[in-house]
């Protein structure tokens, strides 16, 4: 199983730019980009909580499980 990061979907739903989210959360745009693309091995719960607060959502709104292999352009994080 793989974790799929759906942060871009939530940003679009909230009509918010990644730059604005990074500023609200207090992380760099580069680190937010790594999170958005699934290129991180982990995320601190504190950071996840701040992202959820800024987007008025729950962690489950930002992460999903997918079975099987990843598609070439999927945003995934291996379990």
NORVENLIN-V836909 format. One record per residue. RES is the residue in one letter. PHI is phi in degrees with one decimal (none if undefined). Layout:
res & phi
RES & PHI
RES & PHI
This chain:
res & phi
X & none
X & -131.0
X & -95.3
X & -101.9
X & -88.8
X & -110.8
X & -60.8
X & -61.1
X & -63.5
X & -67.5
X & -60.1
X & -64.7
X & -62.4
X & -89.0
X & 52.4
X & -119.8
X & -85.1
X & -58.2
X & -59.6
X & -68.0
X & -64.1
X & -57.6
X & -64.3
X & -65.6
X & -79.7
X & 89.3
X & -124.2
X & -73.9
X & -62.7
X & -63.6
X & -67.5
X & -65.5
X & -61.3
X & -62.2
X & -66.2
X & -60.1
X & -92.6
X & 74.5
X & -91.9
X & -107.8
X & -92.1
X & -170.9
X & -142.6
X & -70.0
X & -59.7
X & -60.7
X & -66.6
X & -60.1
X & -64.2
X & -67.5
X & -63.1
X & -62.5
X & -63.6
X & -65.7
X & -97.6
X & 52.7
X & -145.1
X & -111.0
X & -54.2
X & -64.9
X & -77.2
X & -105.4
X & -129.7
X & -142.4
X & -102.3
X & -133.4
X & -96.3
X & 81.5
X & -79.9
X & -82.6
X & -77.2
X & -54.7
X & -110.9
X & -75.4
X & -94.9
X & -133.4
X & -132.9
X & -67.4
X & -81.9
